Amino acid sequence: MRAIEAFAFIDENGKIMLESSVGLKNKKVKLLILIEEDEDVKEFYALSSEGLSQSYSTDEPEYDLSLVKEPNPHYEGR
């Protein structure tokens, strides 16, 4: 399966409108929609990430698995 990247927008009627032709006719395609985030959301994620990184020091120790008292049965591990 080959991939073609094309930019599009969704109009007021909910239809997907391509910004340019991709040169395909009468083809069945698989569509993956990636929604661009607005600047407020990007800033929120950056601020959240910064706050989380400040929660841990750079010399935080690695804990051995033997210290786990009750393993999470849903954790798949690495």
Buried (B, 14 or more C-beta within 10 A) or exposed (E): EEEEEEEBEEEEEEEEEEEEEEEEEEEEEEEEEEEEEEEEEEEEEEEEEEEEEEEEEEEEEEEEEEEEEEEEEEEEEE
